[in-house]
């Protein structure tokens, strides 16, 4: 399992950068990095961000 930043704002930046530079979807990233998709979704929801699959980023 990949290391994930614990701070939600830093996590947001990290995940969006990964999605932009390396992955075509959140599912692909989570599978490749062996990360729980719901963990990311729920952590970023606490700071008001949701995944937009059409843009492939959290907004």
C-alpha positions as CSV (number, residue, x, y, z in Angstrom):
1,X,0.0,0.0,0.0
2,X,1.2,3.4,-0.9
3,X,1.9,6.1,1.7
4,X,-0.9,8.7,1.8
5,X,-0.6,12.1,3.4
6,X,-2.8,12.4,6.5
7,X,-3.7,16.0,6.1
8,X,-6.8,16.3,3.8
9,X,-5.5,19.3,1.9
10,X,-2.1,17.8,1.2
11,X,-3.9,14.5,0.3
12,X,-6.1,16.5,-2.1
13,X,-3.0,17.9,-3.8
14,X,-1.3,14.5,-3.9
15,X,-4.3,12.7,-5.3
16,X,-5.1,15.3,-8.0
17,X,-1.5,15.4,-9.1
18,X,-1.4,11.6,-9.4
19,X,-4.7,11.6,-11.3
20,X,-3.5,14.3,-13.6
21,X,0.0,12.9,-14.3
22,X,-0.4,9.1,-14.1
23,X,-3.9,7.7,-14.0
24,X,-7.0,8.0,-16.2
25,X,-9.4,7.3,-13.2
26,X,-9.6,7.1,-9.4
27,X,-10.3,3.4,-9.7
28,X,-7.2,2.8,-11.7
29,X,-5.0,4.8,-9.2
30,X,-6.5,2.9,-6.2
31,X,-6.0,-0.5,-7.8
32,X,-2.4,0.3,-8.9
33,X,-1.4,1.8,-5.6
34,X,-3.4,-0.7,-3.5
35,X,-5.3,2.1,-1.8
36,X,-8.9,1.9,-0.4
37,X,-11.0,4.1,-2.7
38,X,-13.5,4.9,0.0
39,X,-10.8,6.1,2.4
40,X,-9.7,8.7,-0.1
41,X,-13.3,9.7,-0.9
42,X,-14.4,10.0,2.7
43,X,-11.2,11.9,3.8
44,X,-11.6,14.5,1.0
45,X,-15.3,14.8,1.6
46,X,-14.4,16.1,5.1
47,X,-13.0,19.2,3.5
48,X,-15.7,19.6,0.9
49,X,-14.1,17.9,-2.1
50,X,-15.8,15.2,-4.3
51,X,-14.4,13.2,-7.2
52,X,-15.6,14.3,-10.6
53,X,-15.0,11.4,-13.0
54,X,-15.5,13.6,-16.1
55,X,-12.6,15.8,-15.0
56,X,-10.7,13.0,-13.3
57,X,-10.1,15.1,-10.2
58,X,-11.4,16.1,-6.8
59,X,-13.2,19.5,-6.9
